[in-house]
C-alpha cells in the first residue's frame, strides 16, 4: 500500500490529516500483518475500538439535539444508523474498499465477511479523524455519512431491528417471547466472537454471530426472519 494512495483517498473525501501514518493504519487489517511482518505497521483494531465509541456518542448527541422522543425510540434509531450494514455501505460509498490491506486468503472473502472488514475500517476511520482532527470534525463526518440516513430509516420503519421484529411476530403467532442462548464465545477480549442461537420454546430456529452478544442476537433474529414457513 502506497502512502500517496492514502493521500488520494483523503483528498477525495475532503480530509486533511496532519498524521497520514494514522490514516494509513485505518486500512491495515490484522491478517495483512501476518504476511508483512517487520514493516512497522499497526493494525486498525485499536482505532476501531475508539471509533465505535465516538460514533455512538456523535449519533446519540445528534438524536438528542434534533428530537424530543422517548428513549426507546431513539435507541432503535441509533441502532439502525450504526449497524454494520450501514457502516459497510458507507465505506463502499467513500471508496474504502479499494484501499483495504488484507492477507491473500482474506482477500478472497466476499459478501458478509468483506462487509464486516469494511464496517470495522469505517469505525477505525472515525477513530483516526477524532484523534487527528478532533471531535467536531468527526461529528461533522458522521452527520454527512451516517446521520443523513435517519429520514429514510424513520419513513421505512427500518429502526425496528430484526430482533424486535422477530419478537413481535413470535408473540403474535405463538404468544411467547423468543429466547437466546450463547453457543460459543471465542477470541481475545478486544476481538471477541459470539455465536448465539435463537429459540422458540426449546426449538432452535437459527444461529447468528457477531463481535458482541447483542449483534449476534440480531444476526440470529435476521436469519430467523428468513424462515417464511415459521413467520
Secondary structure, DSSP 8 states (H G I E B T S, - for coil): --HHHHHHHHHHTT---S-HHHHHHHTB-HHHHHHSTTS----SHHHHHHHHHHHHHHHHHHHHHH----HHHHHHHHHHHHSHHHHHHHHHHTT-GGG-B--HHHHT--THHHHHHHHHHHHHHHHHHHHHH-HHHHHHHHHHHTGGGHHHHHHTTTTS-HHHHHHHHHHHHHSS--EEEEEEEES-GGG-EEEEEEEETTEEEEEEEESSHHHHHHHHHHHHHT-TTT-
